[in-house]
Amino acid sequence: MNRYKQRMTLTAAAVLVPLTVACGIGKADSGPVTDRQPVTGIDWRVDRLTVGDTTRDAPAVARLRIDADGTAAGNLGCNHFSARATVHGDRITFGDLRTTRMACAPDRMDFERALARTLTTGTLVARTGEGRLTLTDGDGDRIHLSHTAPD
């Protein structure tokens, strides 16, 4: 390769790489992406759950809290749960959920099963901004949460 072609290739790479990175940064469903807003130590209300093309509103009692020591707890919509949680930057992984076993109306139980499945399918990507948190799994399913005062 002659020097002119090398210089053109390097110039194109110098322009395209930052452009590609910049195009990947934008807004998430929950507002601007901010990697510095913590997700731990905050009481989050589960607002809704999007699985595939279906979005369902959460029961009013659905909650999530992850503490810095790796404990997670909350309410799936009917039953309380606890689990171990690992937080690395914007990646969160939940261990097996331990839940109470109350029976609720069928629609609440359906929501609860879908939320539990989404929380535990693998690593979730967290996006925060403006008092909101969105957790997205590898399939694109999303848990939409908002900051709330402790119960």
Secondary structure, 3 states (H helix, E strand, C coil): CCHHHHHHHHHHHHHHHHHHHHHCCCEECCEECCCCCCCECEEEEEEEEEECCEEEECCCCCEEEECCCCEEEEECCCCEEEEEEEEECCEEEECCCEECCCCCCHHHHHHHHHHHHHHCCCCEEEEEECCEEEEECCCCCEEEEEECCCC
